[in-house]
């Protein structure tokens, strides 16, 4: 049985290939009405995209928009790898982690 390679060990080219494959599988799952499968594949693509970004560009104490969740904002308390730990400003105040590819820089309104 072949074991999948970890995103953290993949090259940029491998990550881009993986994202393309995941997006194609997600598109097919959505067309077939497989909602749970679609959600899993979409989440994997988000994680793969996070490994293409530089975590050093995400600054604790800063506020970011959340991609796919308009009107929601996330304040980073600290970084751990490709995850930003913090809380949603209009949320319950409970700490959570978001992959950095889900965060949008509010100064230019684009994902980091």
Buried (B, 14 or more C-beta within 10 A) or exposed (E): EEEEEEBEEBEEEBBBEBBEBBBEBBEEBBEEEBEEBBEBBBBBBBBBBBBBBEBEEBEEEBEBBBBEEEEBBBBBEEBEEBBBBBBBEEEEEEEEBBBBBBBBBEEEEEBB
